[in-house]
Amino acid sequence: MDVFEAIQKRKSIRSYEEKPVPKETLVKILEAARLAPSAKNVQPWHFIVVTDKTKREELSKGIYAKWLHNAPMVIAACGDTEAAPKWHVVDTALALENMVLAAVAEGLGTCVVGSFDENDVKRLLGIPEKLKVVALLAVGYAREKESVTGKLFSFVNRKRRNLEEIVSQETYGESFISKS
């Protein structure tokens, strides 16, 4: 699968099979994160792989993350605020997207989750103060039959905006399409 195909196939999955992700596959996904670009090549990220059911249930306390405990794996993506005070969030987000695309290429589903209490997550996972929890990433094999929560989120999700709405040429508001 090429990168553009992975981008097209990627969608947020909120309903997972109870099948664990093989270690070799997880290593590929984490390697994709490791290879992500970062400002000055600082690589200010740290990832915590959570498979323990009790911990996954605790991570599911966010109002929009009630389904999260059903994912066989949750990865807490953290950015080092001391190593990259200005860019830790952007750099960690770049690494997250690499993981998402690698997971799609491996036949897995993912969902980036921002619905969590950072202090609770830090306490649960023993995350040091200098790290900021940027996002949680659910990873697993998508369930054929979507859960009620998954269907609800799919129903309310908007269609993608077209290029004309999101791209300008040279100056904001100048048509990109007609100048191409």
Summary of the structure (lengths in Angstrom):
residues: 180
radius of gyration: 17.5
end to end distance: 28.7
largest distance: 55.1
contacts: 521
relative contact order: 0.20
helix: 39%
strand: 19%
